[in-house]
């Protein structure tokens, strides 16, 4: 279970899947996303459930970007990672909440 931003950064790699549990746009809740690219600024994900080709083609095909931001803009509780605007931990300031999915055994 991810408990802080450093653990999240070490966990996310291309191919890791996320389940969106909260989002600024309610229509995104429930989406499955897959990490496509990671750098020091943030990470990119593409939508797997009902993919939107427009969004998945953004950022040179890397898709949507979520900035890491400062540690105080994140919250980790019961396996859910939440990113907020400016460290204000309210529903109104929520950018995205997600759960990192375990890889299936091959």
C-alpha positions as CSV (number, residue, x, y, z in Angstrom):
1,X,0.0,0.0,0.0
2,X,1.4,3.4,-1.0
3,X,1.8,5.7,1.9
4,X,3.6,8.7,0.5
5,X,4.7,10.5,-2.7
6,X,8.2,8.9,-2.7
7,X,6.6,5.4,-2.7
8,X,4.2,6.4,-5.5
9,X,7.1,7.7,-7.6
10,X,8.9,4.4,-7.1
11,X,5.8,2.3,-7.9
12,X,4.6,4.0,-11.1
13,X,6.2,2.6,-14.3
14,X,4.9,2.4,-17.8
15,X,2.3,-0.4,-18.0
16,X,1.1,0.1,-14.4
17,X,-2.7,0.4,-14.2
18,X,-4.8,2.8,-12.1
19,X,-8.5,2.8,-11.2
20,X,-9.8,6.4,-11.0
21,X,-11.9,6.7,-7.7
22,X,-12.4,10.4,-7.8
23,X,-11.9,13.2,-10.3
24,X,-12.6,16.9,-11.0
25,X,-14.7,15.6,-13.9
26,X,-17.2,13.1,-12.5
27,X,-17.4,11.3,-15.9
28,X,-13.8,10.1,-15.3
29,X,-14.6,8.2,-12.1
30,X,-14.4,4.5,-12.7
31,X,-12.0,4.7,-15.6
32,X,-9.1,2.3,-15.9
33,X,-5.9,4.1,-16.9
34,X,-2.4,2.9,-17.8
35,X,0.8,4.8,-17.1
36,X,2.5,5.5,-20.4
37,X,5.4,7.8,-19.4
38,X,7.1,9.1,-16.3
39,X,9.5,11.9,-15.8
40,X,10.6,14.2,-13.0
41,X,7.6,16.5,-13.5
42,X,4.8,14.0,-13.4
43,X,3.3,11.0,-15.1
44,X,1.2,10.4,-18.2
45,X,-1.7,7.9,-18.4
46,X,-4.0,6.7,-21.2
47,X,-7.6,5.7,-20.8
48,X,-8.3,2.0,-21.2
49,X,-12.1,1.9,-20.5
50,X,-14.0,3.7,-23.2
51,X,-10.9,5.3,-24.6
52,X,-11.2,8.8,-26.0
53,X,-8.8,8.9,-29.0
54,X,-8.5,12.7,-28.7
55,X,-7.3,12.5,-25.1
56,X,-5.1,9.4,-25.6
57,X,-3.3,11.1,-28.6
58,X,-2.5,14.2,-26.5
59,X,1.1,15.1,-25.5
60,X,2.7,13.3,-28.5
61,X,0.7,10.1,-27.7
62,X,1.6,10.0,-24.0
63,X,-1.9,11.1,-23.2
64,X,-3.0,13.0,-20.0
65,X,-0.4,14.4,-17.6
66,X,-0.7,14.6,-13.8
67,X,2.0,16.7,-12.2
68,X,3.8,15.4,-9.1
69,X,3.7,18.8,-7.4
70,X,4.8,19.2,-3.8
71,X,4.2,16.4,-1.2
72,X,1.6,18.6,0.6
73,X,-0.7,18.5,-2.4
74,X,-1.0,14.7,-2.0
75,X,-2.9,12.5,0.4
76,X,-2.6,8.7,0.8
77,X,-5.2,6.7,2.7
78,X,-6.4,3.1,2.5
79,X,-4.6,2.5,-0.8
80,X,-6.1,5.6,-2.5
81,X,-3.7,8.3,-3.8
82,X,-5.3,11.8,-4.0
83,X,-3.8,14.9,-5.8
84,X,-5.1,18.3,-4.8
85,X,-4.7,21.9,-6.0
86,X,-2.4,24.0,-3.8
87,X,-2.5,21.5,-0.9
88,X,-6.1,22.3,-0.1
89,X,-7.4,18.9,0.8
90,X,-11.1,19.4,0.0
91,X,-13.4,17.8,-2.5
92,X,-13.6,21.1,-4.4
93,X,-9.7,21.1,-4.8
94,X,-9.4,17.4,-5.8
95,X,-7.7,16.9,-9.1
96,X,-7.7,13.1,-9.2
97,X,-7.9,10.1,-6.8
98,X,-6.8,6.7,-7.9
99,X,-5.9,3.2,-6.7
100,X,-2.8,1.5,-8.1
101,X,-3.9,-1.9,-9.3
102,X,-1.8,-5.0,-8.6
103,X,-0.4,-6.8,-11.6
104,X,-2.1,-10.0,-12.5
105,X,-0.1,-13.2,-12.1
106,X,1.1,-14.6,-15.4
